Amino acid sequence: MTDRLRVREIDDAWGRRLARIVRRGTGSVATRLRAQMVLLSARGMDVTAIARVAFTSEGRVRDDPRQVR
């Protein structure tokens, strides 16, 4: 079993910036997806739940190239 992954705590300003990136309709899809994953992790969601919400693999959430499908 792998260790539970968590991002560091983020302050309100950083959270608002990430939320703006996620809501914005332009720009890189990869950047928006990564911002969404960071926000969800900061809120306490585990890797499996984030993968379900983001419609991606657990490897992509962990950013482990060996597990990305």
Biopython code that builds the backbone (N, CA, C, O; Angstrom):
import numpy as np
from Bio.PDB.StructureBuilder import StructureBuilder

atoms = [
    (1, "MET", "N", (0.841, -1.175, 0.000)),
    (1, "MET", "CA", (0.000, 0.000, 0.000)),
    (1, "MET", "C", (0.891, 1.245, 0.000)),
    (1, "MET", "O", (1.924, 1.280, 0.669)),
    (2, "THR", "N", (0.484, 2.253, -0.748)),
    (2, "THR", "CA", (1.275, 3.474, -0.816)),
    (2, "THR", "C", (0.886, 4.428, 0.304)),
    (2, "THR", "O", (-0.221, 4.375, 0.841)),
    (3, "ASP", "N", (1.820, 5.290, 0.634)),
    (3, "ASP", "CA", (1.541, 6.297, 1.654)),
    (3, "ASP", "C", (0.530, 7.301, 1.122)),
    (3, "ASP", "O", (0.450, 7.554, -0.080)),
    (4, "ARG", "N", (-0.228, 7.858, 2.035)),
    (4, "ARG", "CA", (-1.201, 8.875, 1.655)),
    (4, "ARG", "C", (-0.456, 10.144, 1.251)),
    (4, "ARG", "O", (0.422, 10.614, 1.975)),
    (5, "LEU", "N", (-0.807, 10.691, 0.097)),
    (5, "LEU", "CA", (-0.166, 11.896, -0.409)),
    (5, "LEU", "C", (-1.012, 13.108, -0.059)),
    (5, "LEU", "O", (-2.240, 13.057, -0.130)),
    (6, "ARG", "N", (-0.366, 14.181, 0.311)),
    (6, "ARG", "CA", (-1.053, 15.441, 0.599)),
    (6, "ARG", "C", (-0.168, 16.585, 0.130)),
    (6, "ARG", "O", (1.059, 16.498, 0.178)),
    (7, "VAL", "N", (-0.794, 17.635, -0.315)),
    (7, "VAL", "CA", (-0.036, 18.841, -0.632)),
    (7, "VAL", "C", (0.085, 19.667, 0.637)),
    (7, "VAL", "O", (-0.619, 19.429, 1.618)),
    (8, "ARG", "N", (0.970, 20.625, 0.606)),
    (8, "ARG", "CA", (1.099, 21.511, 1.766)),
    (8, "ARG", "C", (-0.161, 22.350, 1.876)),
    (8, "ARG", "O", (-0.922, 22.468, 0.915)),
    (9, "GLU", "N", (-0.382, 22.930, 3.045)),
    (9, "GLU", "CA", (-1.532, 23.807, 3.211)),
    (9, "GLU", "C", (-1.358, 25.034, 2.326)),
    (9, "GLU", "O", (-0.246, 25.532, 2.150)),
    (10, "ILE", "N", (-2.457, 25.510, 1.777)),
    (10, "ILE", "CA", (-2.394, 26.695, 0.933)),
    (10, "ILE", "C", (-3.188, 27.809, 1.603)),
    (10, "ILE", "O", (-4.201, 27.565, 2.259)),
    (11, "ASP", "N", (-2.710, 29.025, 1.426)),
    (11, "ASP", "CA", (-3.423, 30.158, 2.023)),
    (11, "ASP", "C", (-4.570, 30.589, 1.102)),
    (11, "ASP", "O", (-4.699, 30.089, -0.015)),
    (12, "ASP", "N", (-5.396, 31.518, 1.581)),
    (12, "ASP", "CA", (-6.570, 31.948, 0.827)),
    (12, "ASP", "C", (-6.214, 32.541, -0.530)),
    (12, "ASP", "O", (-6.886, 32.268, -1.525)),
    (13, "ALA", "N", (-5.173, 33.341, -0.572)),
    (13, "ALA", "CA", (-4.786, 33.975, -1.832)),
    (13, "ALA", "C", (-4.392, 32.923, -2.870)),
    (13, "ALA", "O", (-4.792, 33.006, -4.031)),
    (14, "TRP", "N", (-3.617, 31.950, -2.448)),
    (14, "TRP", "CA", (-3.186, 30.888, -3.367)),
    (14, "TRP", "C", (-4.387, 30.044, -3.790)),
    (14, "TRP", "O", (-4.482, 29.641, -4.950)),
    (15, "GLY", "N", (-5.297, 29.775, -2.867)),
    (15, "GLY", "CA", (-6.515, 29.019, -3.185)),
    (15, "GLY", "C", (-7.372, 29.756, -4.206)),
    (15, "GLY", "O", (-7.898, 29.141, -5.134)),
    (16, "ARG", "N", (-7.519, 31.089, -4.039)),
    (16, "ARG", "CA", (-8.293, 31.874, -5.008)),
    (16, "ARG", "C", (-7.633, 31.858, -6.385)),
    (16, "ARG", "O", (-8.315, 31.781, -7.407)),
    (17, "ARG", "N", (-6.310, 31.932, -6.405)),
    (17, "ARG", "CA", (-5.600, 31.898, -7.689)),
    (17, "ARG", "C", (-5.811, 30.547, -8.388)),
    (17, "ARG", "O", (-6.076, 30.501, -9.589)),
    (18, "LEU", "N", (-5.692, 29.458, -7.632)),
    (18, "LEU", "CA", (-5.923, 28.132, -8.219)),
    (18, "LEU", "C", (-7.363, 27.992, -8.699)),
    (18, "LEU", "O", (-7.605, 27.441, -9.773)),
    (19, "ALA", "N", (-8.322, 28.484, -7.916)),
    (19, "ALA", "CA", (-9.730, 28.411, -8.312)),
    (19, "ALA", "C", (-9.975, 29.197, -9.601)),
    (19, "ALA", "O", (-10.747, 28.759, -10.453)),
    (20, "ARG", "N", (-9.321, 30.358, -9.751)),
    (20, "ARG", "CA", (-9.448, 31.140, -10.981)),
    (20, "ARG", "C", (-8.921, 30.355, -12.178)),
    (20, "ARG", "O", (-9.519, 30.372, -13.253)),
    (21, "ILE", "N", (-7.802, 29.671, -11.985)),
    (21, "ILE", "CA", (-7.220, 28.865, -13.066)),
    (21, "ILE", "C", (-8.193, 27.767, -13.480)),
    (21, "ILE", "O", (-8.386, 27.514, -14.669)),
    (22, "VAL", "N", (-8.808, 27.114, -12.487)),
    (22, "VAL", "CA", (-9.742, 26.016, -12.777)),
    (22, "VAL", "C", (-10.972, 26.544, -13.521)),
    (22, "VAL", "O", (-11.424, 25.922, -14.483)),
    (23, "ARG", "N", (-11.512, 27.673, -13.090)),
    (23, "ARG", "CA", (-12.735, 28.224, -13.698)),
    (23, "ARG", "C", (-12.504, 28.837, -15.071)),
    (23, "ARG", "O", (-13.416, 28.881, -15.897)),
    (24, "ARG", "N", (-11.300, 29.305, -15.314)),
    (24, "ARG", "CA", (-11.006, 29.997, -16.564)),
    (24, "ARG", "C", (-11.203, 29.053, -17.750)),
    (24, "ARG", "O", (-10.783, 27.897, -17.698)),
    (25, "GLY", "N", (-11.820, 29.525, -18.787)),
    (25, "GLY", "CA", (-12.107, 28.679, -19.944)),
    (25, "GLY", "C", (-10.998, 28.621, -20.963)),
    (25, "GLY", "O", (-11.073, 27.841, -21.912)),
    (26, "THR", "N", (-9.967, 29.430, -20.789)),
    (26, "THR", "CA", (-8.881, 29.450, -21.766)),
    (26, "THR", "C", (-7.601, 28.934, -21.121)),
    (26, "THR", "O", (-7.534, 28.772, -19.902)),
    (27, "GLY", "N", (-6.609, 28.684, -21.926)),
    (27, "GLY", "CA", (-5.326, 28.230, -21.404)),
    (27, "GLY", "C", (-5.174, 26.722, -21.496)),
    (27, "GLY", "O", (-5.979, 26.031, -22.121)),
    (28, "SER", "N", (-4.149, 26.243, -20.873)),
    (28, "SER", "CA", (-3.784, 24.838, -20.947)),
    (28, "SER", "C", (-4.724, 23.955, -20.119)),
    (28, "SER", "O", (-4.997, 24.241, -18.953)),
    (29, "VAL", "N", (-5.200, 22.908, -20.726)),
    (29, "VAL", "CA", (-6.044, 21.941, -20.024)),
    (29, "VAL", "C", (-5.238, 21.271, -18.911)),
    (29, "VAL", "O", (-5.756, 21.022, -17.822)),
    (30, "ALA", "N", (-3.982, 20.985, -19.191)),
    (30, "ALA", "CA", (-3.130, 20.335, -18.193)),
    (30, "ALA", "C", (-2.943, 21.213, -16.958)),
    (30, "ALA", "O", (-2.933, 20.710, -15.834)),
    (31, "THR", "N", (-2.797, 22.511, -17.160)),
    (31, "THR", "CA", (-2.641, 23.435, -16.038)),
    (31, "THR", "C", (-3.914, 23.480, -15.205)),
    (31, "THR", "O", (-3.854, 23.452, -13.976)),
    (32, "ARG", "N", (-5.073, 23.550, -15.871)),
    (32, "ARG", "CA", (-6.342, 23.574, -15.137)),
    (32, "ARG", "C", (-6.556, 22.280, -14.364)),
    (32, "ARG", "O", (-7.021, 22.310, -13.224)),
    (33, "LEU", "N", (-6.221, 21.147, -14.970)),
    (33, "LEU", "CA", (-6.382, 19.860, -14.296)),
    (33, "LEU", "C", (-5.472, 19.763, -13.072)),
    (33, "LEU", "O", (-5.898, 19.302, -12.013)),
    (34, "ARG", "N", (-4.229, 20.194, -13.217)),
    (34, "ARG", "CA", (-3.290, 20.143, -12.086)),
    (34, "ARG", "C", (-3.740, 21.077, -10.969)),
    (34, "ARG", "O", (-3.633, 20.723, -9.795)),
    (35, "ALA", "N", (-4.240, 22.258, -11.310)),
    (35, "ALA", "CA", (-4.748, 23.193, -10.299)),
    (35, "ALA", "C", (-5.936, 22.580, -9.562)),
    (35, "ALA", "O", (-6.047, 22.710, -8.343)),
    (36, "GLN", "N", (-6.815, 21.916, -10.293)),
    (36, "GLN", "CA", (-7.962, 21.260, -9.665)),
    (36, "GLN", "C", (-7.493, 20.177, -8.696)),
    (36, "GLN", "O", (-8.024, 20.060, -7.592)),
    (37, "MET", "N", (-6.515, 19.395, -9.097)),
    (37, "MET", "CA", (-6.010, 18.326, -8.238)),
    (37, "MET", "C", (-5.367, 18.878, -6.973)),
    (37, "MET", "O", (-5.545, 18.312, -5.894)),
    (38, "VAL", "N", (-4.622, 19.974, -7.088)),
    (38, "VAL", "CA", (-3.996, 20.592, -5.914)),
    (38, "VAL", "C", (-5.068, 21.100, -4.952)),
    (38, "VAL", "O", (-4.961, 20.901, -3.742)),
    (39, "LEU", "N", (-6.097, 21.755, -5.485)),
    (39, "LEU", "CA", (-7.183, 22.252, -4.630)),
    (39, "LEU", "C", (-7.889, 21.114, -3.900)),
    (39, "LEU", "O", (-8.142, 21.207, -2.699)),
    (40, "LEU", "N", (-8.202, 20.054, -4.615)),
    (40, "LEU", "CA", (-8.896, 18.925, -3.995)),
    (40, "LEU", "C", (-8.028, 18.261, -2.931)),
    (40, "LEU", "O", (-8.529, 17.873, -1.875)),
    (41, "SER", "N", (-6.745, 18.131, -3.199)),
    (41, "SER", "CA", (-5.846, 17.547, -2.218)),
    (41, "SER", "C", (-5.743, 18.425, -0.977)),
    (41, "SER", "O", (-5.730, 17.925, 0.148)),
    (42, "ALA", "N", (-5.671, 19.729, -1.186)),
    (42, "ALA", "CA", (-5.583, 20.655, -0.056)),
    (42, "ALA", "C", (-6.836, 20.595, 0.808)),
    (42, "ALA", "O", (-6.783, 20.879, 2.005)),
    (43, "ARG", "N", (-7.960, 20.225, 0.205)),
    (43, "ARG", "CA", (-9.212, 20.082, 0.950)),
    (43, "ARG", "C", (-9.316, 18.737, 1.653)),
    (43, "ARG", "O", (-10.295, 18.470, 2.350)),
    (44, "GLY", "N", (-8.308, 17.890, 1.473)),
    (44, "GLY", "CA", (-8.268, 16.629, 2.202)),
    (44, "GLY", "C", (-8.721, 15.404, 1.430)),
    (44, "GLY", "O", (-8.829, 14.326, 2.013)),
    (45, "MET", "N", (-8.987, 15.533, 0.148)),
    (45, "MET", "CA", (-9.406, 14.395, -0.657)),
    (45, "MET", "C", (-8.233, 13.469, -0.917)),
    (45, "MET", "O", (-7.103, 13.925, -1.091)),
    (46, "ASP", "N", (-8.497, 12.173, -0.942)),
    (46, "ASP", "CA", (-7.417, 11.223, -1.218)),
    (46, "ASP", "C", (-7.253, 11.023, -2.731)),
    (46, "ASP", "O", (-8.072, 11.485, -3.525)),
    (47, "VAL", "N", (-6.190, 10.332, -3.104)),
    (47, "VAL", "CA", (-5.817, 10.161, -4.511)),
    (47, "VAL", "C", (-6.928, 9.491, -5.314)),
    (47, "VAL", "O", (-7.224, 9.923, -6.428)),
    (48, "THR", "N", (-7.542, 8.454, -4.776)),
    (48, "THR", "CA", (-8.591, 7.728, -5.488)),
    (48, "THR", "C", (-9.779, 8.637, -5.784)),
    (48, "THR", "O", (-10.310, 8.620, -6.895)),
    (49, "ALA", "N", (-10.195, 9.417, -4.814)),
    (49, "ALA", "CA", (-11.337, 10.317, -4.997)),
    (49, "ALA", "C", (-11.007, 11.415, -6.008)),
    (49, "ALA", "O", (-11.846, 11.766, -6.837)),
    (50, "ILE", "N", (-9.796, 11.954, -5.944)),
    (50, "ILE", "CA", (-9.390, 12.993, -6.897)),
    (50, "ILE", "C", (-9.379, 12.429, -8.309)),
    (50, "ILE", "O", (-9.824, 13.098, -9.242)),
    (51, "ALA", "N", (-8.883, 11.217, -8.482)),
    (51, "ALA", "CA", (-8.852, 10.588, -9.802)),
    (51, "ALA", "C", (-10.264, 10.433, -10.363)),
    (51, "ALA", "O", (-10.493, 10.656, -11.552)),
    (52, "ARG", "N", (-11.208, 10.051, -9.504)),
    (52, "ARG", "CA", (-12.599, 9.915, -9.953)),
    (52, "ARG", "C", (-13.176, 11.264, -10.380)),
    (52, "ARG", "O", (-13.788, 11.368, -11.442)),
    (53, "VAL", "N", (-12.985, 12.290, -9.561)),
    (53, "VAL", "CA", (-13.537, 13.615, -9.849)),
    (53, "VAL", "C", (-12.904, 14.205, -11.109)),
    (53, "VAL", "O", (-13.595, 14.834, -11.910)),
    (54, "ALA", "N", (-11.613, 14.009, -11.287)),
    (54, "ALA", "CA", (-10.884, 14.597, -12.412)),
    (54, "ALA", "C", (-10.920, 13.711, -13.662)),
    (54, "ALA", "O", (-10.354, 14.079, -14.691)),
    (55, "PHE", "N", (-11.574, 12.554, -13.585)),
    (55, "PHE", "CA", (-11.663, 11.623, -14.713)),
    (55, "PHE", "C", (-10.282, 11.265, -15.258)),
    (55, "PHE", "O", (-10.031, 11.336, -16.461)),
    (56, "THR", "N", (-9.399, 10.881, -14.347)),
    (56, "THR", "CA", (-8.036, 10.526, -14.735)),
    (56, "THR", "C", (-7.568, 9.355, -13.878)),
    (56, "THR", "O", (-8.314, 8.870, -13.028)),
    (57, "SER", "N", (-6.353, 8.904, -14.093)),
    (57, "SER", "CA", (-5.823, 7.773, -13.335)),
    (57, "SER", "C", (-5.178, 8.245, -12.034)),
    (57, "SER", "O", (-4.810, 9.411, -11.890)),
    (58, "GLU", "N", (-5.053, 7.322, -11.102)),
    (58, "GLU", "CA", (-4.379, 7.629, -9.839)),
    (58, "GLU", "C", (-2.908, 7.981, -10.092)),
    (58, "GLU", "O", (-2.344, 8.816, -9.386)),
    (59, "GLY", "N", (-2.296, 7.360, -11.078)),
    (59, "GLY", "CA", (-0.912, 7.677, -11.426)),
    (59, "GLY", "C", (-0.743, 9.113, -11.880)),
    (59, "GLY", "O", (0.252, 9.761, -11.554)),
    (60, "ARG", "N", (-1.718, 9.613, -12.636)),
    (60, "ARG", "CA", (-1.654, 11.010, -13.081)),
    (60, "ARG", "C", (-1.804, 11.944, -11.880)),
    (60, "ARG", "O", (-1.136, 12.976, -11.810)),
    (61, "VAL", "N", (-2.675, 11.590, -10.938)),
    (61, "VAL", "CA", (-2.838, 12.412, -9.735)),
    (61, "VAL", "C", (-1.531, 12.435, -8.953)),
    (61, "VAL", "O", (-1.110, 13.486, -8.471)),
    (62, "ARG", "N", (-0.895, 11.282, -8.830)),
    (62, "ARG", "CA", (0.391, 11.206, -8.120)),
    (62, "ARG", "C", (1.526, 11.781, -8.943)),
    (62, "ARG", "O", (2.605, 12.052, -8.416)),
    (63, "ASP", "N", (1.284, 11.971, -10.255)),
    (63, "ASP", "CA", (2.289, 12.468, -11.188)),
    (63, "ASP", "C", (3.441, 11.487, -11.307)),
    (63, "ASP", "O", (4.604, 11.880, -11.397)),
    (64, "ASP", "N", (3.100, 10.198, -11.306)),
    (64, "ASP", "CA", (4.085, 9.137, -11.449)),
    (64, "ASP", "C", (3.999, 8.592, -12.867)),
    (64, "ASP", "O", (3.041, 7.887, -13.181)),
    (65, "PRO", "N", (4.977, 8.896, -13.751)),
    (65, "PRO", "CA", (4.885, 8.486, -15.153)),
    (65, "PRO", "C", (4.764, 6.972, -15.342)),
    (65, "PRO", "O", (4.266, 6.525, -16.375)),
    (66, "ARG", "N", (5.199, 6.193, -14.389)),
    (66, "ARG", "CA", (5.089, 4.740, -14.538)),
    (66, "ARG", "C", (3.662, 4.258, -14.376)),
    (66, "ARG", "O", (3.324, 3.167, -14.836)),
    (67, "GLN", "N", (2.803, 5.066, -13.719)),
    (67, "GLN", "CA", (1.426, 4.640, -13.452)),
    (67, "GLN", "C", (0.385, 5.348, -14.315)),
    (67, "GLN", "O", (-0.805, 5.055, -14.206)),
    (68, "VAL", "N", (0.813, 6.268, -15.163)),
    (68, "VAL", "CA", (-0.133, 7.016, -15.990)),
    (68, "VAL", "C", (-0.620, 6.131, -17.122)),
    (68, "VAL", "O", (0.176, 5.514, -17.830)),
    (69, "ARG", "N", (-1.926, 6.075, -17.285)),
    (69, "ARG", "CA", (-2.501, 5.289, -18.380)),
    (69, "ARG", "C", (-3.209, 6.186, -19.350)),
    (69, "ARG", "O", (-3.760, 5.710, -20.342)),
]
sb = StructureBuilder()
sb.init_structure("model")
sb.init_model(0)
sb.init_chain("A")
sb.init_seg("    ")
for serial, (resi, resn, name, xyz) in enumerate(atoms, 1):
    if name == "N":
        sb.init_residue(resn, " ", resi, " ")
    sb.init_atom(name, np.array(xyz, "f"), 0.0, 1.0, " ", f" {name:<3s}", serial, name[0])
structure = sb.get_structure()
